[in-house]
């Protein structure tokens, strides 16, 4: 009896201590608690103000997700990101990052499909005046070519426009329910 339990206990320990590096590695029955929605929507430029992202995208959405297994939160934050390129219609292509790294309200996130990296971005909460614990604005930088819907079965992969790489985009906070509807 002990001989049968030993291999199972080793397997359980390996599973329990393995890192959840990719969104597609999350268990199917896991629940996500969405945080504040951060959005960017292209607006007509006014004289003197040039928004570099307005010519590239129509909408960007970013939302922190805290995952829970059996009611207990995982310590890592993951971010759901969606980018709707200029002139495209339909639902916003989006995906969930692997566990992000960073301190405070600064995150560096990688998009993965199993062991393959399919994108990288960083997000940083901008200070409000007077300083508050809640951020109203977020600075987003796509750091490498990124594919959305790349890991999702049944959805077409969508490349984030290459012109957006390296550009700083300021997203505004909104109610959690306004993202990814």
C-alpha positions in Angstrom: 0.0 0.0 0.0 2.8 2.4 0.9 4.6 1.7 -2.4 1.5 2.8 -4.3 1.1 6.0 -2.3 4.7 7.1 -2.5 4.6 7.7 -6.3 1.3 9.5 -6.0 2.6 11.7 -3.2 5.7 12.6 -5.2 3.5 13.5 -8.2 1.2 15.5 -6.0 4.2 17.5 -4.6 5.5 18.2 -8.0 2.1 19.4 -9.2 1.6 21.5 -6.0 5.0 23.2 -6.3 5.1 23.7 -10.0 4.7 27.3 -11.2 1.8 28.5 -13.3 3.8 30.3 -15.9 1.3 30.5 -18.7 -2.4 31.4 -18.9 -3.0 28.1 -20.7 -1.4 26.3 -17.8 -4.2 27.4 -15.4 -6.5 24.7 -14.3 -9.9 24.7 -16.1 -11.9 25.2 -12.9 -10.1 28.3 -11.7 -12.0 31.5 -11.0 -10.7 34.9 -11.8 -11.6 38.1 -9.9 -11.2 41.0 -12.3 -9.8 44.3 -11.0 -10.1 47.8 -12.3 -10.5 48.1 -16.0 -8.0 50.3 -17.8 -8.9 51.5 -21.3 -7.5 53.6 -24.1 -9.8 54.7 -26.9 -8.5 56.7 -29.8 -9.8 60.2 -30.0 -9.5 62.9 -32.6 -6.3 64.8 -32.1 -6.5 68.4 -31.1 -4.1 71.1 -32.2 -0.8 70.7 -30.4 -1.6 67.3 -29.0 -0.3 64.3 -30.9 -1.3 60.8 -29.6 1.0 58.3 -31.3 -1.3 55.4 -30.6 -4.4 57.0 -32.2 -3.1 56.2 -35.7 -2.4 52.6 -34.8 -5.3 51.3 -32.6 -8.9 52.0 -31.9 -9.0 50.5 -28.4 -6.8 48.9 -25.8 -8.1 47.3 -22.6 -6.0 46.0 -19.7 -7.4 44.4 -16.6 -5.6 42.8 -13.6 -6.9 39.3 -12.7 -6.5 37.6 -9.4 -7.1 33.9 -9.7 -8.5 31.7 -6.9 -8.4 27.9 -6.5 -10.9 26.6 -4.0 -11.4 30.1 -2.7 -7.7 30.7 -2.0 -6.0 33.4 -4.1 -2.8 32.7 -6.1 -0.1 35.2 -5.1 0.7 36.1 -8.7 -1.2 38.8 -10.7 -1.9 38.2 -14.3 -3.1 40.8 -16.8 -5.7 40.4 -19.5 -4.8 42.6 -22.4 -6.8 43.4 -25.5 -5.8 45.5 -28.5 -8.2 46.4 -31.4 -6.1 47.6 -34.4 -7.2 50.7 -36.3 -10.0 49.9 -38.8 -10.9 46.5 -37.4 -14.4 45.6 -36.2 -15.7 42.8 -34.0 -14.7 41.6 -30.6 -11.4 42.9 -29.2 -8.6 40.2 -29.5 -7.3 39.5 -26.0 -5.3 37.1 -24.0 -4.2 36.5 -20.4 -0.5 36.9 -19.5 1.6 34.4 -17.6 2.2 35.5 -14.0 3.6 39.0 -14.0 6.7 40.1 -12.1 7.3 43.5 -10.5 6.9 45.5 -7.3 4.0 47.7 -6.1 2.0 48.8 -9.1 4.6 48.1 -11.8 4.3 44.9 -13.8 6.3 43.2 -16.4 4.3 40.5 -18.2 5.0 37.8 -20.7 2.5 36.2 -23.0 3.1 32.4 -23.4 1.7 29.5 -25.2 3.1 26.5 -23.3 6.9 27.1 -23.5 6.7 29.5 -26.4 6.9 33.3 -25.7 4.3 35.1 -27.9 4.7 38.6 -26.4 5.9 40.9 -23.7 4.6 44.2 -22.2 4.9 46.3 -19.1 2.4 48.3 -17.2 2.9 50.9 -14.5 0.3 52.7 -12.4 0.7 56.5 -12.5 0.6 58.5 -9.4 -2.6 60.5 -8.7 -2.6 63.9 -7.0 -3.0 63.7 -4.1 -1.4 60.3 -4.0 -4.0 57.5 -3.4 -3.6 53.8 -3.1 -5.8 53.4 -6.2 -4.5 54.3 -9.6 -6.6 56.2 -12.1 -4.1 55.9 -15.0 -1.8 53.2 -16.2 1.2 53.5 -18.6 1.4 50.6 -21.0 4.4 49.7 -23.2 4.3 46.7 -25.6 7.9 45.6 -25.4 8.1 42.9 -28.1 6.0 41.5 -31.0 2.8 40.2 -29.3 0.1 37.8 -30.5 -3.3 37.8 -28.9 -5.7 34.8 -29.1 -2.6 32.8 -29.8 -3.3 30.1 -27.3 -7.0 30.0 -27.5 -8.6 27.1 -29.4 -11.2 28.2 -31.9 -10.0 31.9 -32.1 -7.9 33.4 -34.8 -4.5 34.7 -33.6 -4.1 38.5 -33.9 -0.8 40.4 -34.0 -0.6 43.6 -32.0 0.4 46.2 -34.6 4.2 46.4 -34.8 4.0 50.2 -34.8 2.8 50.1 -31.2 6.0 48.4 -30.0 7.9 50.7 -27.7 5.2 53.4 -27.6 3.9 54.6 -24.2 0.1 54.5 -24.1 -1.8 56.0 -21.2 -4.9 54.1 -20.2 -7.6 55.5 -17.9 -9.3 53.5 -15.1 -12.9 52.5 -15.5 -15.4 50.2 -13.8 -14.3 46.5 -13.8 -17.4 45.5 -15.8 -16.5 47.7 -18.8 -13.6 45.6 -20.0 -13.9 42.6 -22.4 -17.7 42.7 -22.8 
